[in-house]
Amino acid sequence: MSERVTLPEKTYSGYIFDLDGTLVDSMQTHYKAWRWALKNNGAPHEAFLWDEFIAHGGMAAPDIVADLNRTYGLHMPPQAVATQKRERYDYLLETEQLPIIPETMELVRTLKANGIPYAIGTGSVINGARATLRSAGVEELFPIIVTPDDVPPGRGKPEPDIFLLAAERMGIAPTECVVFEDATPGIQAALAAGMDYVRVADAPRPQED
């Protein structure tokens, strides 16, 4: 398998990582959960196929549902659909172990060994984030996890709030941080926060249902 990310030569005072598709290869599992929840709520088959799913990477689930309602003229309840999606994802995690992305996880272990601050800034809610890390066997590596629940409603990615709060919790100035991301909303959030970013290549495309 080809490498998903090239690590920067520059060193930073703080490192922030998106979770899904950046540290843990969970995107196909998230996709299956989304497709199930959306079908259950009357979304048409063409809504949220892989390319559209990838384009929304890092956004909070209720915001995604609201965006799909606008795009397809639907009236799905954002919070209820988000809850169904999360419950389906948790169910899928019970049946499979998620693989890590080796390059970023090796960097995390190096940072930890050298006492360099790092954090997760994710669009997942905290229970989902911990379940993802637990499935991959790396939960103990991440004491700082910032989620949409930690910022005001509607201020998740692509707004900078999640990454700014991660920097604050690390005690590092935003301009001294780098963000690792696999999705455009997360990169927009990093730029809005005044941070450098490193893009992680997309997960392999699954067979569409």
Stockholm file with secondary structure:
# STOCKHOLM 1.0

chainA/1-209         MSERVTLPEKTYSGYIFDLDGTLVDSMQTHYKAWRWALKNNGAPHEAFLWDEFIAHGGMAAPDIVADLNRTYGLHMPPQAVATQKRERYDYLLETEQLPIIPETMELVRTLKANGIPYAIGTGSVINGARATLRSAGVEELFPIIVTPDDVPPGRGKPEPDIFLLAAERMGIAPTECVVFEDATPGIQAALAAGMDYVRVADAPRPQED
#=GR chainA/1-209 SS CCCSCCCCSSCCSEEEECSBTTTBCCHHHHHHHHHHHHHHTTCCTTTTCHHHHHHTTTSCHHHHHHHHHHHHTCCCCHHHHHHHHHHHHHHHHTTCCCCBCHHHHHHHHHHHHTTCCEEEECSSCHHHHHHHHHHHTCGGGCSCEECGGGSCTTCSTTSSHHHHHHHHHHTCCGGGEEEEESSHHHHHHHHHTTCEEEECCCCCCCCCC
#=GC SS_cons         CCCSCCCCSSCCSEEEECSBTTTBCCHHHHHHHHHHHHHHTTCCTTTTCHHHHHHTTTSCHHHHHHHHHHHHTCCCCHHHHHHHHHHHHHHHHTTCCCCBCHHHHHHHHHHHHTTCCEEEECSSCHHHHHHHHHHHTCGGGCSCEECGGGSCTTCSTTSSHHHHHHHHHHTCCGGGEEEEESSHHHHHHHHHTTCEEEECCCCCCCCCC
//
